[in-house]
């Protein structure tokens, strides 16, 4: 089996060493490159074509957002985890709009980083509960009645509950257990919500919410 190639970009040596050591504990993963600033991250990504990039938000030359945009433009199939000490609702929204699949705070350390890499390696987003709350704050407060294709897309309170739990990383079975409904009902709520918004994935839902000002961006 081909090893997962991961590029680590951070301007702090201690963080690069720590993240690299965490990655190398996984037998099927490898650190294919290291970058110490945003421009190096973009150049290394273009050269090495990694499967995953671990990208710091605040770096010299190019910040994480600018580097992310360049990487996704050049390598749309390369997935990106933002690993940052900063927590700004506006910036987080912009990062997901630009194509990031996960945002992990450095204060959480390796607690979520490994899980995030595993998820986005399969092209699935990974949200911690805190980041989910940031991204879906307006959505969950009932501001998702946007018009699409000339029709009002009213989202019910139950559908908002389903989205909140799904965004927190719960499976359909776990959503059903938490809400006291059947798995089929949970699946129906999710399918209905996606149909209302004309979307096919949770990541697409996040991008839709940002683009349509359901979430501040």
Buried (B, 14 or more C-beta within 10 A) or exposed (E): EEEBBBBBBBBBEEBBEBBBEBBEEBEEBBBBBBBBBBBBBBBBBEEBBBBBBBBBBBBEBBBBBBBBBBBBEEBEEBBBBBBBEEBEBEBBBBBBBBBBBBBBBBEBEBEBBBBBBBBBBEEBBBBBEBBBBBBBBBBBEEBBEBEEEEEEBEBEEBBBBBBBBBBBBBEBEBBBBBBEBEBEBBBBBBEBBBEBBEBEEBBBBBBBBBEBEBBBB
